[in-house]
Amino acid sequence: MALIRAAHITDPGCPFAYSGEALVSALRWRFGDQIEWRIVTIGLAEDPAYYEEKGFTAERMTTAWLGFRDRGMPFTVAPRSRVTATGRACRVIVAARLESPALARPVLRAFHFAWFTTGLLLDEDDALRSVLETIPGATPTCCSTGSTTMRSKRRTSATAQKRAAPRGRRHTRRARPRRVTRGSATPLRP
């Protein structure tokens, strides 16, 4: 059983998250199964118009990524043909996680790599499928942007509605922090 549960909050189109992949990989390698990871995607934008209204162009976004190259991750210098949004790719990652929690990380990593090193328009079904075809176990039918993603979107919407609903009395009481005395904490193995 894992000693720590961690939520890896990320987005396939976020250069900060992509640059942090080396750190996440090091933590996974160092602590192994002592940390139980859950990938949570945030979806920076559902529609490219969100970025365009703020004055972003494909060229401007690519230029901004170049500031992250010194962190050791590869970035392309060629801009895409247009601005892209991350909502659809996030839903595919959630669908992969719902199908198999072990599949979410390879899908996220493949999307990160494709997002920042290729000109693929990763808000289009064909581009998403082409990336999924490179991942063992992730077939376009198991994580397609069609019915599986719509099912995950409905589940995500239902979860959000539950969280927004007023909570009963049992949820209003704050848990007391556990008093930790010297030497009582279980150390992580390096």
VENPE-V424715 format. One record per helix or strand of 2 or more residues. SS is the DSSP state (2 for helix, 1 for strand). FROM is the first residue (numbers start at 1). TO is the last residue. If there is no record, write none. Layout:
ss=[SS/SS]
from=[FROM/FROM]
to=[TO/TO]
This chain:
ss=[1/2/2/1/2/2/2/2/2/2/2]
from=[4/15/21/35/49/58/87/101/125/147/169]
to=[10/19/34/41/53/71/99/117/132/164/171]
